[in-house]
Amino acid sequence: MVSKKLNNIIEALGKHQDTDSVRVLNEIGTNCANDEVRELASKALVKKNIKESLEVVIKNKGKGINDLSARVAMSAINELLALKDKQIATVVLDEVINSDAEKEVIDTARSVKALMSFSA
């Protein structure tokens, strides 16, 4: 279980306006060996709802919606579905779908985009 202090740090980084917070959440949070830390970092990145943060959780193999842990991936997907404004997420998903990314990443993006269209 993640300590309350670490949870507060991740939450604060998620609310921070500086785009450097995206880098910290990406480098430290989404690369952590602990599933719960990766889950919290992914949630914080999605809640930021800016292109840079959404790219981390949507475009990268092994992170966010593409995490090897089903719990982390589903948590990131649920956060995307819960967004009030899905416009930026949709743009990033479209970029992935139309890119030369790995097939698994494209397929996941396509599936998430379909889910988002039903949750609108």
Secondary structure as the mmCIF struct_conf table of DSSP 4:
data_model
#
loop_
_struct_conf.conf_type_id
_struct_conf.id
_struct_conf.beg_label_comp_id
_struct_conf.beg_label_asym_id
_struct_conf.beg_label_seq_id
_struct_conf.end_label_comp_id
_struct_conf.end_label_asym_id
_struct_conf.end_label_seq_id
HELX_RH_AL_P HELX_RH_AL_P1 LYS A 4 LYS A 15
BEND BEND1 ASP A 18 ASP A 18
TURN_TY1_P TURN_TY1_P1 THR A 19 THR A 19
HELX_RH_AL_P HELX_RH_AL_P2 ASP A 20 VAL A 24
HELX_RH_PI_P HELX_RH_PI_P1 LEU A 25 GLY A 29
TURN_TY1_P TURN_TY1_P2 THR A 30 ASN A 31
BEND BEND2 ALA A 33 ALA A 33
HELX_RH_AL_P HELX_RH_AL_P3 ASP A 35 LYS A 48
BEND BEND3 ILE A 50 ILE A 50
HELX_RH_AL_P HELX_RH_AL_P4 LYS A 51 LYS A 59
BEND BEND4 ASN A 60 ASN A 60
TURN_TY1_P TURN_TY1_P3 LYS A 61 GLY A 62
BEND BEND5 LYS A 63 LYS A 63
HELX_RH_3T_P HELX_RH_3T_P1 GLY A 64 ASN A 66
BEND BEND6 LEU A 68 SER A 69
HELX_RH_AL_P HELX_RH_AL_P5 ALA A 70 ALA A 82
BEND BEND7 LYS A 84 LYS A 84
HELX_RH_AL_P HELX_RH_AL_P6 GLN A 87 ILE A 97
TURN_TY1_P TURN_TY1_P4 ASN A 98 ASN A 98
BEND BEND8 SER A 99 SER A 99
HELX_RH_AL_P HELX_RH_AL_P7 LYS A 103 SER A 119
#
